[in-house]
Amino acid sequence: LIKDIRAGRLKYSLHKVTFDDAIADGLYEQVCKVTQKSGAADKQHGCCVSGANPPECGRTPPPMDGRCLSHRTCVAKQKWIDNIYASYGDGADEELRCIPSRSGGVYFTQVLLDGVMSEKIPVLRYKAPAPEFVDYEASVREAYTKSWCETYLTNVLASVNKNLRHFAGVDAAGRTGDLATFWLIEETKTLTYETVCVIEFERLPFSEVERVIDYIFSYIPVSTAFDATGNGQQLAERARQKYGASRVLEQKINDSYYSEAMPKAKRYIEDRTVTLPKDAGILSDFRQVKVINGVPKLPAVKNKVAGVQRHGDTCSAYVLAIWAREKLGDMGEVYYESLEKLGGKTAY
């Protein structure tokens, strides 16, 4: 049921409330109130914080034993919490913290991926021509990137239907670490989602990644979700400033995002309404996704395919592209027209 809700098959809302959330919101104090036990004082007095057990709370004058009633309540509260967890034993994580007991498996099986992979989809790779490419004059880098775009991208973009909608995901990794990736999808008239191309950037300065994205956006309007975590934040912000919030989503990558976005991205594959490139590196990226503590996500482990370090980079871009469809798909362009000028200011 929960998987279907997260995948969007059932139009229900999903809410997660753990036992720890309930404790933070005053469950213990409410139980004490109902059972007429002393327990409401600790929140009012303030010496009980997250189960802390301070030697004294600083109340003056201190009680005879050096500890106030509120502190004794704090000890009783922690004991009550410990007893609740002990009563659930090995099932405490699942029953009290909402963590599924079956975790750790591969999220995208090879059989599932094989069913939607196509050899016809191009995977373009733009690698810096030299380690010191970042130090080249800006005009030289610009000319090199323009030449690469004209050589490899122009024909790909010429094949797209400009009357259809397009969505993309951008995973902007560090220049000297993981790959930066761009995944472009075209929404067909029958509401299937054809991957137009995937681009991998290896050791490329952010300025040139941005130039390639601008080249694509100059051909077709693309609603795009950017990984705005860490290194990608500036790239996402600049894209939003240039193309507007209706076309650019700045997305922080965390467990909350993974819990909602991964099942939706998987649903498209399960329903066979999306195509993926048949490529060893991309297959490896998707196979890196694991279910950890109930959350499908990319673990810290990295691997190498054909000598290139990978960390699920293209899979991350794919999930962001589907996320852009989910979050920006119903948003239209915002147009305005100047009506008149009032006191030197333009009215819209």
HELIX and SHEET records of a PDB file:
HELIX    1   1 ILE A    2  ALA A    7  1                                   6    
HELIX    2   2 PHE A   19  ALA A   24  1                                   6    
HELIX    3   3 LEU A   27  THR A   35  1                                   9    
HELIX    4   4 ALA A   41  HIS A   45  1                                   5    
HELIX    5   5 LEU A   69  TYR A   88  1                                  20    
HELIX    6   6 GLY A   89  GLY A   91  5                                   3    
HELIX    7   7 ALA A   92  ARG A   97  1                                   6    
HELIX    8   8 GLN A  110  ASP A  114  1                                   5    
HELIX    9   9 PRO A  131  ASP A  135  5                                   5    
HELIX   10  10 ALA A  138  TRP A  148  1                                  11    
HELIX   11  11 CYS A  149  LEU A  153  3                                   5    
HELIX   12  12 THR A  154  ALA A  158  1                                   5    
HELIX   13  13 PHE A  206  TYR A  219  1                                  14    
HELIX   14  14 GLY A  232  TYR A  243  1                                  12    
HELIX   15  15 ASP A  255  GLU A  270  1                                  16    
HELIX   16  16 ALA A  280  ARG A  287  1                                   8    
HELIX   17  17 ASP A  313  LEU A  328  1                                  16    
SHEET    1   A 2 MET A 117  SER A 118  0                                        
SHEET    2   A 2 LEU A 276  PRO A 277  1                                        
SHEET    1   B 6 VAL A 123  LYS A 127  0                                        
SHEET    2   B 6 TYR A 193  GLU A 202  1                                        
SHEET    3   B 6 ALA A 180  GLU A 187 -1                                        
SHEET    4   B 6 ARG A 165  ASP A 171 -1                                        
SHEET    5   B 6 SER A 223  ASP A 227  1                                        
SHEET    6   B 6 VAL A 248  GLN A 251  1                                        
SHEET    1   C 2 LYS A 290  ILE A 292  0                                        
SHEET    2   C 2 VAL A 295  LYS A 297 -1                                        
SHEET    1   D 2 ASN A 303  VAL A 305  0                                        
SHEET    2   D 2 VAL A 308  ARG A 310 -1                                        
SHEET    1   E 2 GLU A 340  LEU A 342  0                                        
SHEET    2   E 2 LYS A 345  ALA A 347 -1                                        
END                                                                             
